[in-house]
Amino acid sequence: MNFTRWSARLPGTQRRAAARSDRGSVPAARGEYEQQPDPVTDIPALEDLSVREILGALPALAALVYGPEHRVAYVNEAYATTFGPRPVGATAAESCPELAELGLLPLLDQVLRSGKPRTVKSRKVETPDAQRETEETTADQKSATPPGPAPRGERSYTITCTPVDCRGTGGVLVFAADVTDHAEAAERLRTSERRHRQTAVTLQRSLLPQELEQPDDLRVAATYQPGGGDAAVGGDWYDVITLGAGRTALVIGDVMGRGVRAAAVMGQLRTAVRAYARLDLPPHEVLQLLDGLAAEIDASQIATCAYAVHDPNEGRLIYASAGHLPILVRAEDGTVQRAEDPTGPPLGTGGWLHTSGSIPLPPGSTAVLYTDGLVERRGEDIDEGVASLERALSGAQGSPQVVCDRLIRSLGIAADHDDDVAVLVLQHPSRTGPDAELFHNAALDLLGGIEAAPRARAFATGVLASWRFPVELRDLGVLATSELVANSLQHGTPPMRLRLRRTDRRLIIEVTDGDDHLPRRRRAEPVDEAGRGISIIATIASSWGSRRTPGGGKAVWCEFALPN
């Protein structure tokens, strides 16, 4: 049966259908409704949107100026809320002081002339709200009311100026985004980095020698400049160590890496160098000990180091290098020589036997020890930097400090240099006239067995008298000479040699022989017939010591300070 045709015959069915036709069409089923707009296909036309409504709803500040005088055409609600309403038609210079404070008036001229947008980042300006907060805070403090949070004061904006066509003439749309929170976070980060850097710099400077030791025969100066382009400093260090008997150790090094950790490792290595130097070992043995210590301190930290010893009796620098740049020596005539070989790997690598080399350091010469920050440049081979340093050193004259400063300037080292720089300059001056009279040497070969002792005493007596020492000092010098010679004759082997040396500050007595057994001070018993020589030396002399000599054998020495 056709249900539709049958139901149409029921009473009232036709009347209800007619009523529906009069009211309009009704969905035939419950799921059919009036068609809704499609958000994908039914896109509103851009010309239907109001620019004023869009700019007015923005949380950022927006202003429109036109003409060469930058007259105000419009400011949005956020702008008016921040700086107050601005009269339309007034010039920006008169009605918008905040634009002048932000430095935007010249920028508006540039945008109008070039027709290109310009952006400036994080410009600060004080808003009227911040000014009111400051005044209210001051009033609260005067009324003894507990103050609230500190006013924010200045606000920071990133501003974009875009050229637009306004009323048939050139205009500029000023769009300012509030970046105060970002700027404050960046400033806090910079402050933290500066504080971290200052901590590292303070630590490193405290670990460097506060005052360099000044040897009798050398003039020494050093300069350290931390890098300015990074929040962290490196591990550059230098030192000057007097070894006794007129000998001087000079050391410079660089710990790879940055920050407090590098500075701490540097401090440990510098302390270790001073301790090993007191043993008066050859330079290569000092570096050998440092190599093992560096690996124990921190296997991930690698350091370079150059260690040199100056002996005035030899007129040479004996040195060893662990991956460090070559020492440069400038002769009195201006020629520069490199101490290039031998050079071993950096400290902390292990498995290498370091060796020592030598380079002449005659009177009138200048030697320079330095770290890579002085000569290394991005995009340039480091040998070119060393060559530039050689050229600068060849013309550098004056005191060691003057030479340091000239080298720093010649190599273009400024306060914002991106790496630490350490420079150590030593000079072996040429002495003439009265100054030369304060420095003398005398030596005697000890031949003939026990007969050498009286000859040594007679030699010392004559030499010290010719140097016009006081009688008391002459007697002490002869006594020390007798004890040192007697000790060498009893315990040493030929060849034996006595050397007397005076400087402007001390008398040095040294005896060398062919036996490498170093003497030590010990307490002699009352019944002992020997063993008191070194104790006597330690009692009457200002200082004493011993060391092994490079060709085998030893040297035993003592010093007496000269009266002022």
C-alpha positions in Angstrom: 0.0 0.0 0.0 1.1 3.5 -0.8 1.2 5.0 2.7 1.6 8.5 1.5 -1.4 8.5 -0.8 -3.5 6.7 1.8 -2.7 9.1 4.6 -3.7 12.1 2.4 -7.3 10.9 2.6 -7.4 11.2 6.4 -9.6 14.0 7.9 -7.7 17.3 8.3 -4.6 16.2 6.4 -5.3 18.4 3.4 -6.1 21.4 5.7 -2.7 21.0 7.5 -0.8 20.8 4.3 -2.4 24.0 3.0 -1.5 25.8 6.1 2.1 24.7 5.8 2.2 26.0 2.2 1.0 29.4 3.4 3.6 29.7 6.1 6.5 28.7 3.7 8.4 25.6 3.3 9.2 23.5 6.3 12.0 20.8 6.4 10.6 17.5 5.5 12.8 15.8 8.1 14.2 16.8 11.6 17.8 16.9 10.4 17.3 19.5 7.7 17.9 23.2 8.9 18.6 26.5 7.3 22.1 26.5 5.5 25.0 28.0 7.6 27.9 30.1 6.1 31.0 28.0 5.3 34.1 29.3 7.2 36.3 28.1 4.4 34.5 29.4 1.3 32.6 32.3 2.7 35.6 34.6 3.5 34.8 38.3 4.2 36.2 40.7 1.7 39.2 42.7 2.8 37.6 45.9 1.7 34.7 45.2 4.1 37.1 45.5 7.1 37.6 48.8 8.8 41.2 49.8 9.3 40.3 52.0 12.2 38.5 49.1 13.9 41.5 46.8 13.4 44.1 49.3 14.6 41.9 50.3 17.5 41.6 46.7 18.7 45.4 46.1 18.7 47.2 45.9 22.1 50.2 47.5 20.4 50.6 51.3 20.0 49.7 52.7 16.6 49.8 56.2 15.3 49.5 57.7 11.8 51.2 60.9 10.8 51.2 62.6 7.4 53.0 65.3 5.5 56.6 66.6 5.9 55.7 68.1 9.3 54.4 64.7 10.5 51.0 65.9 11.5 48.9 63.5 13.5 46.1 61.8 11.6 45.2 59.1 14.1 46.3 57.3 17.3 44.7 54.1 18.5 43.2 53.4 21.9 46.4 51.7 23.2 48.5 54.7 22.3 46.0 57.2 23.9 45.9 55.1 27.0 49.7 55.0 27.3 50.6 58.6 26.3 47.2 60.3 26.3 45.0 61.5 23.4 46.7 63.5 20.7 45.0 66.3 18.7 44.4 65.5 15.0 46.3 67.9 12.7 48.9 68.9 15.3 52.6 68.3 14.4 54.3 65.3 16.1 57.1 67.5 17.3 54.6 69.6 19.3 52.0 67.1 20.4 53.9 63.9 20.7 57.0 64.5 22.9 57.3 60.7 23.3 58.3 60.4 19.6 61.1 62.8 20.1 62.2 61.0 23.3 62.3 57.8 21.3 64.4 59.5 18.6 61.8 58.8 15.9 61.5 62.2 14.3 64.6 61.8 12.2 63.5 58.3 11.4 60.2 59.5 10.1 62.0 61.9 7.8 64.1 59.0 6.5 61.0 56.8 5.9 59.3 59.6 4.0 62.3 60.3 1.8 63.2 56.6 1.1 59.8 55.1 1.0 61.1 52.1 2.9 60.1 50.9 6.3 62.5 51.2 9.2 62.6 49.4 12.6 64.4 50.3 15.8 64.6 47.8 18.7 64.2 48.2 22.4 63.9 52.0 22.6 63.1 53.3 26.1 60.7 56.0 27.0 59.1 57.1 30.3 55.3 56.9 30.2 52.9 59.2 32.1 51.7 56.1 34.1 55.2 55.4 35.2 55.7 59.0 36.2 52.5 58.9 38.3 53.6 55.7 39.9 56.9 57.3 40.9 55.1 60.3 42.4 52.7 58.1 44.3 55.5 56.0 45.6 57.3 59.1 46.8 54.2 60.3 48.5 53.7 57.0 50.2 57.3 57.0 51.5 56.8 60.5 52.9 53.6 59.4 54.8 55.5 56.5 56.3 53.2 54.1 54.5 54.9 50.8 53.7 55.9 51.1 50.0 54.5 48.9 47.4 56.3 47.4 44.4 58.8 49.7 42.8 57.4 51.6 39.7 58.4 50.2 36.4 59.6 53.6 35.2 60.7 53.4 31.6 59.0 51.2 29.1 60.8 49.6 26.1 59.3 49.5 22.7 60.3 48.0 19.3 59.0 50.4 16.7 58.4 50.0 13.0 57.8 53.0 10.8 56.1 52.1 7.5 55.4 54.5 4.7 51.7 54.8 3.7 49.5 57.0 1.4 47.6 59.3 3.7 45.1 61.9 2.3 46.9 62.0 -1.0 50.2 62.8 0.6 53.0 60.8 2.1 52.4 59.4 5.6 54.0 57.1 8.1 52.3 54.4 10.2 54.1 54.1 13.6 53.7 50.7 15.2 55.2 50.2 18.6 55.2 46.8 20.4 55.9 46.8 24.2 59.0 44.6 24.8 59.6 45.8 28.3 59.5 42.3 29.8 61.9 41.0 27.2 64.3 44.0 27.6 64.3 43.6 31.4 65.0 39.8 31.0 67.8 40.6 28.6 69.3 43.2 30.9 69.1 40.7 33.8 70.9 38.2 31.7 73.6 40.7 30.7 74.0 41.7 34.4 74.4 38.1 35.4 77.0 37.6 32.6 78.9 40.7 33.7 78.9 39.5 37.3 80.0 36.0 36.2 82.8 37.5 34.1 83.9 39.9 36.8 84.1 36.9 39.2 86.3 35.0 36.8 88.5 38.1 36.1 88.9 38.8 39.8 89.8 35.1 40.4 92.3 35.1 37.6 93.9 38.4 38.6 94.2 37.1 42.2 95.9 34.0 41.0 98.4 36.0 38.9 101.5 37.5 40.7 100.5 40.8 42.3 104.0 42.0 41.9 106.7 40.5 39.8 110.0 39.5 41.3 112.8 41.6 39.9 116.1 39.7 39.4 119.4 41.4 39.8 120.5 40.9 36.2 117.2 41.3 34.4 114.5 43.9 34.0 111.0 42.3 33.8 107.5 43.5 33.1 104.2 41.8 32.3 100.7 42.7 31.0 97.5 40.8 31.3 94.3 41.9 29.5 91.1 39.8 29.7 89.1 39.4 26.6 86.2 41.9 26.3 83.9 40.2 23.9 82.9 37.2 25.9 81.3 36.7 29.3 84.0 34.3 30.4 87.8 34.8 30.6 90.5 32.3 29.7 93.3 30.7 31.7 96.4 32.7 30.7 99.1 33.1 33.3 102.7 34.1 33.7 105.3 34.2 36.5 108.8 35.1 37.4 110.7 33.0 40.0 114.1 33.7 41.4 116.0 30.4 41.8 119.0 31.6 43.6 122.6 32.1 42.5 121.4 34.8 40.1 119.3 32.3 38.1 115.7 33.2 37.2 112.8 31.1 35.9 110.2 32.6 33.6 107.0 30.9 32.8 103.9 31.7 30.7 101.0 29.4 29.9 97.4 29.2 28.7 94.7 26.8 29.9 92.3 25.9 27.1 88.7 26.8 27.8 86.9 29.7 29.4 85.5 30.8 32.7 86.1 30.1 36.4 87.1 26.5 35.7 89.9 27.5 33.4 91.1 30.1 35.9 91.0 27.6 38.7 93.1 25.1 36.7 95.5 27.9 35.9 95.9 28.7 39.5 96.8 25.1 40.4 99.3 24.8 37.5 100.9 28.1 38.5 101.3 26.9 42.1 102.8 23.7 40.9 105.3 25.5 38.6 106.5 27.5 41.6 106.9 24.3 43.7 108.7 22.4 40.9 110.9 25.5 40.2 112.2 25.4 43.8 113.7 22.0 42.9 115.9 23.9 40.4 115.2 21.2 37.8 116.0 21.6 34.1 113.1 23.1 32.1 112.1 19.9 30.4 111.9 18.0 33.7 109.6 20.8 35.1 107.3 20.3 32.1 107.4 16.6 32.5 106.1 16.9 36.0 103.5 19.4 35.0 102.3 17.1 32.2 101.4 14.4 34.7 99.8 16.9 37.1 97.7 18.5 34.4 96.1 15.1 33.6 95.4 14.5 37.3 93.8 17.9 37.8 91.4 17.7 34.9 91.9 15.3 32.0 89.5 17.4 29.8 91.6 20.6 30.3 94.6 21.0 28.1 97.2 23.7 28.7 100.2 25.1 26.9 103.3 26.3 28.7 106.7 27.7 28.1 109.3 27.5 30.9 112.7 29.2 30.6 115.6 29.7 32.9 118.2 32.5 32.6 121.7 32.0 34.0 123.8 35.2 34.0 127.0 33.1 33.9 126.0 31.6 30.6 124.2 34.5 28.9 121.5 32.2 27.5 117.9 31.2 28.0 117.4 27.5 28.6 113.8 26.7 27.7 111.3 23.9 27.1 107.8 24.3 25.5 104.7 22.2 25.8 102.7 23.3 22.7 103.3 27.0 23.4 104.2 29.7 20.9 107.9 30.4 20.3 109.8 32.8 22.5 111.1 35.8 20.6 114.5 37.4 21.3 115.4 40.8 20.0 119.1 41.5 19.8 120.6 45.0 20.5 120.8 45.7 16.7 117.0 45.0 16.2 117.2 41.5 14.7 114.6 39.1 16.1 115.2 35.3 16.6 112.6 32.7 17.3 113.2 29.9 19.9 111.2 27.4 17.9 112.7 24.0 18.7 112.2 21.8 20.6 108.4 22.0 21.2 106.3 19.1 22.6 102.6 18.6 22.9 100.4 20.5 25.3 100.3 19.6 29.0 97.9 16.9 29.9 98.3 14.8 26.8 100.9 12.4 28.3 103.3 10.0 26.6 105.9 12.5 25.5 109.4 13.1 26.7 110.1 16.9 26.7 113.5 18.2 25.9 115.2 21.6 26.5 116.7 24.0 24.0 118.6 27.2 24.4 118.8 30.7 22.7 121.3 33.4 23.3 120.3 36.3 25.6 123.4 38.6 25.5 123.5 42.1 27.2 121.2 44.5 25.4 118.7 41.9 24.2 115.0 41.6 24.9 112.9 38.4 25.1 109.1 38.2 24.8 106.9 35.4 26.1 103.2 35.7 25.1 99.9 33.8 24.7 98.0 33.1 21.5 95.5 36.0 22.2 98.3 38.4 21.2 98.8 37.0 17.7 95.8 34.8 16.8 93.1 36.3 14.5 90.1 34.7 12.9 90.7 33.9 9.2 94.5 34.4 9.5 97.2 31.9 10.0 98.9 32.2 13.4 102.3 32.3 11.8 101.3 35.6 10.2 100.5 36.9 13.6 103.8 35.8 15.0 105.5 37.5 12.1 103.6 40.7 12.8 104.8 40.4 16.4 108.4 40.0 15.2 108.1 43.2 13.2 106.7 45.1 16.1 109.4 43.8 18.5 112.2 44.7 16.1 111.3 48.4 16.5 110.3 48.3 20.2 112.7 50.1 22.5 112.5 51.4 26.0 111.8 49.8 29.4 110.1 46.4 29.6 106.7 48.0 30.4 107.0 50.3 27.5 107.8 47.4 25.2 104.7 45.6 26.6 102.5 48.5 25.9 103.9 49.0 22.4 103.4 45.4 21.4 99.8 45.5 22.7 99.1 48.6 20.6 101.0 47.4 17.5 99.0 44.2 17.4 95.7 46.0 17.7 94.7 44.7 21.1 91.8 46.9 22.3 89.4 46.6 25.3 86.9 44.7 23.2 89.5 42.1 22.1 87.9 38.6 21.9 90.6 36.7 23.7 92.8 37.0 26.8 96.3 38.3 26.3 99.3 37.8 28.5 102.7 39.3 27.6 106.0 38.8 29.6 109.0 41.0 28.6 112.5 40.6 30.0 115.6 42.6 29.2 119.2 41.8 29.8 120.6 45.4 30.0 124.0 46.5 28.8 125.7 48.1 31.8 128.4 50.8 31.4 129.9 53.3 33.6 129.2 53.3 37.4 126.4 50.8 37.0 128.9 48.3 35.5 131.1 48.5 38.6 128.4 46.9 40.6 128.5 43.7 38.6 131.6 41.5 38.7 132.5 37.9 38.1 135.6 35.9 39.2 136.3 32.2 38.8 139.0 29.7 39.8 139.5 26.1 38.6 140.2 23.9 41.7 143.1 21.7 40.8 145.6 19.7 42.8 143.5 17.9 45.4 143.6 19.2 48.9 146.0 21.9 48.0 143.1 23.6 46.2 141.5 24.7 49.5 144.1 27.2 50.6 144.3 28.6 47.1 140.6 29.0 47.0 140.6 30.9 50.4 143.4 33.2 49.1 141.6 33.8 45.9 138.4 34.7 47.7 140.2 37.0 50.1 141.8 38.9 47.2 138.7 39.2 45.1 136.4 40.3 47.9 139.0 42.9 49.0 139.1 44.2 45.4 135.4 44.6 45.4 135.7 46.8 48.5 133.4 44.8 50.7 133.3 45.5 54.4 135.6 43.4 56.5 132.8 41.5 58.2 131.3 40.5 54.8 134.8 39.6 53.4 135.3 37.3 56.4 131.9 35.6 56.0 132.6 35.2 52.3 136.0 33.5 52.8 134.5 31.2 55.5 131.6 30.2 53.1 134.2 29.6 50.3 136.3 27.4 52.5 133.3 25.3 53.6 131.9 24.9 50.0 135.3 24.0 48.6 136.0 21.5 51.5 132.6 19.9 50.9 133.3 19.5 47.2 136.8 18.1 47.7 135.5 15.6 50.2 132.4 14.4 48.4 132.7 15.5 44.8 134.8 14.6 41.8 136.7 16.7 39.2 136.4 19.0 37.5 135.8 21.5 40.2 135.4 25.2 39.9 134.9 28.1 42.3 132.8 31.2 41.0 132.4 34.4 42.9 129.9 36.9 41.6 128.6 40.2 42.9 125.6 42.2 41.8 124.2 45.5 43.1 122.3 43.6 45.8 124.1 40.4 46.7 127.3 38.3 46.8 127.1 34.9 45.3 129.6 32.0 45.9 129.2 28.8 43.9 131.2 25.6 43.6 130.7 23.1 40.9 132.0 19.5 40.6 131.4 16.3 38.6 129.4 14.4 41.2 125.6 14.6 41.0 124.9 13.7 44.6 123.2 16.8 46.1 124.2 17.7 49.7 121.5 18.2 52.4 121.6 19.8 55.7 121.6 17.4 58.7 122.2 17.6 62.4 125.7 16.6 63.3 126.2 14.7 66.6 128.8 16.0 69.1 131.1 13.1 68.3 130.9 13.6 64.5 134.1 15.0 63.0 132.3 16.0 59.7 128.8 17.0 58.5 128.7 20.6 59.8 129.8 22.4 56.6 126.3 22.9 55.1 124.9 23.8 58.6 127.5 26.5 58.9 126.7 27.8 55.4 122.9 27.9 56.2 123.6 29.8 59.4 125.9 32.5 58.0 124.4 33.0 54.5 121.2 34.7 53.5 120.2 31.6 51.4 121.8 28.5 50.0 120.9 25.7 47.6 122.1 23.1 45.2 121.2 21.8 41.7 122.3 19.3 39.2 124.1 20.7 36.2 123.2 19.7 32.6 126.4 17.9 31.8 126.3 15.8 34.9 127.5 17.0 38.3 126.2 19.6 40.7 126.5 23.2 41.8 126.3 24.2 45.5 125.9 27.9 46.2 125.1 30.5 48.9 124.2 34.2 48.9 124.9 37.2 51.1 122.8 40.3 51.0 124.9 43.4 50.6 124.5 46.3 53.0 122.5 49.2 51.8 
